Amino acid sequence: MRHPELHRSERIGWLRAAVLGADDGILSTASLLVGVAAAGSSRHQIILAGVAGLVAGALSMAAGEYVSVSSQADTEKADLATERRELATQRPAEEKELADIYVQRGLDPELARTVAVQLMAHDALAAHARDELGITEQMTARPLQAAAASAATFAVGAALPLLVVILAPLNQIPVMVSGASLVCLAALGALAARTGGASPWIGGGRVAFWGAIAMAATAIIGRLFGTTIS
């Protein structure tokens, strides 16, 4: 009977994009709303600014994530193409290279050579991709998945402070948006840390800390300029 195992590293691709998207959605939109509200804007103007920030932010996150992860995917493809050529033209050298990797990991030379020969007989490219290049199926770059996760989670995150703006009294918007957003940021940071196996207190605390600084800065700027958006 096979022993089932669940590794956190298998979640790292989508988790990183999702957490970054939601965190940025809450923080950037809340900071924008707090700054605009602190300048004395009307509810309609605050909501308009928030919706514009949500749409622009989601598209920006998707585009940025897609470009970034596509660059990683292009690098992986280039490395695999190089490895494929070397396997076709320099197979003995590649076999020795793989055996040397296993020796460095603790196998004796004879066993390392046997393992290298058998793995290359089964799937030479997969063996070198995994053990020489560090490319595995779980860690392979997926641009569309990362872009979609970033855009969707940014939009969800940005919708939270927008909802507060709709429901809160006009004169309480800066305080209520800040408070609700900090709670959400702390919860998100704690959840992400726990999912990744780290301390939820540290994860939640550091996200809330930087979120408070960002919203305080935009509130100060809004107060200093004190002009409404026209």
N, C-alpha and C positions, 0 to 999 in steps of 0.2 A: 504493500500500500504506500503510495507516494505521500510524503510529508509536505503539506501545503505551506508556503511561506509568502508573506507579503512584505516587500521591501519598500521603504519610503523613497528610495532613489527612483523608483518607477514613476513616481508622481511629479518629479522635479520639473519636467518640461511644462506641463499645463499649470502646475501649482504656482510656479514663479510668475508666469504671465497673468494668471487670474488674480493673484494677490496684488501684484503691481498695478493692474488695471483698477481694481476696486479701491485700493488705497489712494491712488492718484485721483480717481473719480470723486471720492469723498473730499479729499483734502483740497484739491485745486478748485472745485466748485464751491465748497464751503468758504474758502478764503476769498474767492471772487464775490460771493454773495455778501459776506460780512463787510468787505471793503465798500461795495456799492451801497449797502444799507447804511453804513456809518457815514456816508457822504450826504445822507438825507434824501435819498431817492424814494419814489413811490413804490408801492408793492408791484405794480405792473412793470415798472422799469427793472426792479430787482429780478422778477421772474424772467423777463426777456433776456437779461444778461445771463442768468443761470441756464436757460435753455440753449442759448448760443454757445455757452461754455461746454455744456454737455455734448452737443453735436460735434463741435470742433474738436473737443478733447477725445471723444470716442474715435473719430476718424483719424486723428493724429496718432493716437495710441496704436490703432490697427496698422497704419502705414509704417510707423516706426518699428513696431515689432516684426512686421512682415519683412522689411528691408534687413533688419538686424539678423533675424533667424535665417533668412535666405542667404545672407553672406556666409553664415556658419554652414548651411547646407551645401553651398557651392564649394567651400573649402573641403568639406568631407568628400564630396564627389571627386574633386581633383586628387585628393590623397588616395582614394580608392582606385582611380584610373591609373595613377602612378604605380600603385601596388600590383594592379592587374598586369601591367606591362612587365614589371620586374619578375613576377611569377612565371610569365610566359617565356622570358629570355634568360633569367638567372635563378632558376628554381633551386639548385643546390645551395647557392649563397643565401637564399631566402629561408631555406630549411635550417641552415646553420644559425641564421639570425634569430629564428623563432626558438631554437633549442637554447641559444645563449640567454634569451629572455627568461626561460624557465629555470636555467641554472642560477641566474641572479635572484630568482624568487625562492630558491632553496632546494631544487631538485639536483640530484647528482647528474653528471654529464651524460652517462649512458641512458638513464631513465628520461632525462630531458630530451635526448635525441629520439628515443622511442615515442614519446608523447608527441613531439613535433611531427614526426613521420606519419603517425596515425591520424592526427588532426588535419594535416595537409592532404592526406589521402581522402578524408571525408569531405572537407570544404576548406581549401587552402586560403581563399580570399577572406572567408569569415574568421578563420583563425588569426590571420594577420591583422584584420580590421579590429578585432577585439583585443588581442594581446600586444600588438605593436602600436596601433594607432589610437586605441581606446574608444573605438566606435562600436556601440552595441545597439540593438534594436530599441531598447528602452530609452536610450539617450540620444537617438537620432533626431536631428533638427527637423521640425515640422512647421514650416512658415504659416500655412493657412490656419492650422489649429491654434498656434500662438496668437495670430492676428485676431481671430474670431474671439478667443478667450479674453484678450485684452480689451477689445471694443465692447463686448457684452458686459463684462464686469465693471468697466469704467462707467457705462451708462447706468447700471444698477447703483453703483456707488454715488454717482452724481445725482440720481433721483432722490436720494435720502435727504440731503439738505434742501433740495427744492420743495419737497413735501412739507418740511418744517416752515419754509417761507410762506407757503399757501395757508397753513393752519395757524401760525403764530400771530399775535397782535403786532401791528406794524412797528411800534416802538420797542418791542422785545425781540425783534428778529435777530439782531447781531448776537445777543446773549444766548437765545435759544438755539440758533443754528450752530454756534460755537460749542455749546454744551452737548447737544445731540450728536454732533459730528465727532467730538472727542470720545464720547462713549462708543460710537460705532468703530472709530479707528482703533481704540484700545481692544475692543472685542475681536476685530479682524486680525490685529497683530497677535493677540493671544491664540486665536484659532490657527493661524498660519504657523506659529511657533510650535504649537502642540502637534499639528499634523506632521511637521518636519522633525519632531522628536526633541525640540528645545524647550526651554522654560517659558510657559505662557505669560508669566509675570514680566519677565524681561522683554519678551516680544511685544506685549501690549503696552508696556511703559515707554519704550523707546519710540514707538509710532505715535503715541499720544503726546509725548514731549515735543517732537518736531512739528506735529500738527498744531499744537498750541502756539508755538513760535510763529508759524506761517500765518495763522489767523490773526494773531496779535499785530503782526507787521502790516497786514492789509487793513485792519481796523484803524491803525494809527495813520496810515496814508489817507484813508477815506476821511478821517476827522480833519487832517491837516488841509486837504484841498477843500472839503466841505461844499462841493458843488454837485448838483444833481445832473444826471445824464439827460440830455435833451435830444 
